[in-house]
Amino acid sequence: MKIYSLFTIVTVIGLLGTIGCSQGNESGLSASQEKMGNDVNSWAKASGGDWNKLSADQKQTMIKNVGSEASAKMVLQYSAHKPEPIAPGPPPGWKPGGPPPSQNQQPPTSP
């Protein structure tokens, strides 16, 4: 009985792995979603994120796919002007458990 259960589990895992690998789409998006993402990126680059520079068809396509005009404007603006990455880690000179370093901090003087 245990061998049968183990065989079943291994078979199911193998089938799921084969189904997942055969899709060939690493992003997990459908072809239409991939196309929409590529279109938005090219429209954002061409317009500089300015909603008013899009054609009426482009605006309607974005609204249809995003849900509202306000959301579509935000997506367009974000796609054109991605934020700077956040610097990782604490500031230089910071010691765990201590206060943050200040710019005017003097080294301690010995008596």
CYANA upper distance limits for C-alpha pairs under 8 A (distance plus 0.5 A):
  1 MET  CA      5 SER  CA      6.84
  2 LYS  CA      6 LEU  CA      6.61
  3 ILE  CA      7 PHE  CA      6.49
  4 TYR  CA      8 THR  CA      6.65
  5 SER  CA      9 ILE  CA      6.71
  6 LEU  CA     10 VAL  CA      6.69
  7 PHE  CA     11 THR  CA      6.59
  8 THR  CA     12 VAL  CA      6.64
  9 ILE  CA     13 ILE  CA      6.68
 10 VAL  CA     14 GLY  CA      6.59
 11 THR  CA     15 LEU  CA      6.66
 12 VAL  CA     16 LEU  CA      6.67
 13 ILE  CA     17 GLY  CA      6.61
 14 GLY  CA     18 THR  CA      6.66
 15 LEU  CA     19 ILE  CA      6.61
 16 LEU  CA     20 GLY  CA      6.54
 17 GLY  CA     21 CYS  CA      6.55
 18 THR  CA     22 SER  CA      6.52
 19 ILE  CA     23 GLN  CA      7.36
 25 ASN  CA     29 LEU  CA      7.68
 29 LEU  CA     33 GLN  CA      6.23
 29 LEU  CA     34 GLU  CA      6.59
 30 SER  CA     34 GLU  CA      6.71
 31 ALA  CA     35 LYS  CA      6.69
 32 SER  CA     36 MET  CA      6.63
 33 GLN  CA     37 GLY  CA      6.66
 34 GLU  CA     38 ASN  CA      6.74
 35 LYS  CA     39 ASP  CA      6.56
 36 MET  CA     40 VAL  CA      6.58
 37 GLY  CA     41 ASN  CA      6.72
 38 ASN  CA     42 SER  CA      6.77
 39 ASP  CA     43 TRP  CA      6.56
 40 VAL  CA     44 ALA  CA      6.40
 40 VAL  CA     62 MET  CA      8.30
 40 VAL  CA     76 LEU  CA      7.24
 40 VAL  CA     79 SER  CA      7.87
 41 ASN  CA     45 LYS  CA      6.65
 41 ASN  CA     76 LEU  CA      8.37
 41 ASN  CA     79 SER  CA      6.50
 41 ASN  CA     80 ALA  CA      7.76
 42 SER  CA     46 ALA  CA      6.61
 43 TRP  CA     47 SER  CA      6.43
 43 TRP  CA     49 GLY  CA      8.40
 43 TRP  CA     54 LEU  CA      7.84
 43 TRP  CA     76 LEU  CA      8.29
 44 ALA  CA     48 GLY  CA      6.02
 44 ALA  CA     49 GLY  CA      5.38
 44 ALA  CA     50 ASP  CA      8.14
 44 ALA  CA     76 LEU  CA      6.03
 44 ALA  CA     77 GLN  CA      7.48
 44 ALA  CA     79 SER  CA      6.35
 44 ALA  CA     80 ALA  CA      5.27
 45 LYS  CA     49 GLY  CA      7.48
 45 LYS  CA     79 SER  CA      8.30
 45 LYS  CA     80 ALA  CA      6.09
 47 SER  CA     51 TRP  CA      7.98
 47 SER  CA     53 LYS  CA      6.16
 47 SER  CA     54 LEU  CA      7.40
 48 GLY  CA     77 GLN  CA      8.20
 48 GLY  CA     80 ALA  CA      6.15
 48 GLY  CA     81 HIS  CA      8.35
 49 GLY  CA     76 LEU  CA      5.88
 49 GLY  CA     77 GLN  CA      4.81
 49 GLY  CA     78 TYR  CA      7.94
 49 GLY  CA     79 SER  CA      7.68
 49 GLY  CA     80 ALA  CA      5.43
 49 GLY  CA     81 HIS  CA      7.68
 50 ASP  CA     54 LEU  CA      7.99
 50 ASP  CA     76 LEU  CA      8.17
 50 ASP  CA     77 GLN  CA      7.47
 51 TRP  CA     59 LYS  CA      8.31
 51 TRP  CA     73 LYS  CA      6.64
 51 TRP  CA     76 LEU  CA      7.75
 51 TRP  CA     77 GLN  CA      8.44
 54 LEU  CA     58 GLN  CA      6.44
 54 LEU  CA     59 LYS  CA      6.77
 55 SER  CA     59 LYS  CA      6.77
 56 ALA  CA     60 GLN  CA      6.69
 57 ASP  CA     61 THR  CA      6.59
 58 GLN  CA     62 MET  CA      6.71
 59 LYS  CA     63 ILE  CA      6.65
 59 LYS  CA     72 ALA  CA      8.40
 60 GLN  CA     64 LYS  CA      6.49
 61 THR  CA     65 ASN  CA      6.74
 62 MET  CA     66 VAL  CA      6.36
 62 MET  CA     67 GLY  CA      8.48
 62 MET  CA     69 GLU  CA      8.43
 62 MET  CA     72 ALA  CA      6.22
 63 ILE  CA     67 GLY  CA      5.81
 63 ILE  CA     68 SER  CA      5.64
 63 ILE  CA     69 GLU  CA      5.86
 63 ILE  CA     71 SER  CA      8.23
 63 ILE  CA     72 ALA  CA      6.12
 64 LYS  CA     68 SER  CA      7.89
 66 VAL  CA     71 SER  CA      6.89
 66 VAL  CA     72 ALA  CA      6.27
 67 GLY  CA     71 SER  CA      7.40
 67 GLY  CA     72 ALA  CA      7.92
 68 SER  CA     72 ALA  CA      6.65
 69 GLU  CA     73 LYS  CA      6.63
 70 ALA  CA     74 MET  CA      6.88
 71 SER  CA     75 VAL  CA      6.68
 72 ALA  CA     76 LEU  CA      6.64
 73 LYS  CA     77 GLN  CA      6.61
 74 MET  CA     78 TYR  CA      6.49
 75 VAL  CA     79 SER  CA      6.49
 76 LEU  CA     80 ALA  CA      6.81
 77 GLN  CA     81 HIS  CA      6.61
 78 TYR  CA     82 LYS  CA      5.96
 78 TYR  CA     83 PRO  CA      8.35
 90 PRO  CA     94 TRP  CA      7.02
 91 PRO  CA    100 PRO  CA      8.26
 91 PRO  CA    101 PRO  CA      8.28
 92 PRO  CA    101 PRO  CA      8.36
 93 GLY  CA    101 PRO  CA      6.58
 94 TRP  CA     98 GLY  CA      7.67
 94 TRP  CA     99 PRO  CA      7.84
 94 TRP  CA    100 PRO  CA      6.05
 94 TRP  CA    101 PRO  CA      6.13
 95 LYS  CA     99 PRO  CA      8.05
 95 LYS  CA    100 PRO  CA      8.15
101 PRO  CA    105 GLN  CA      7.75
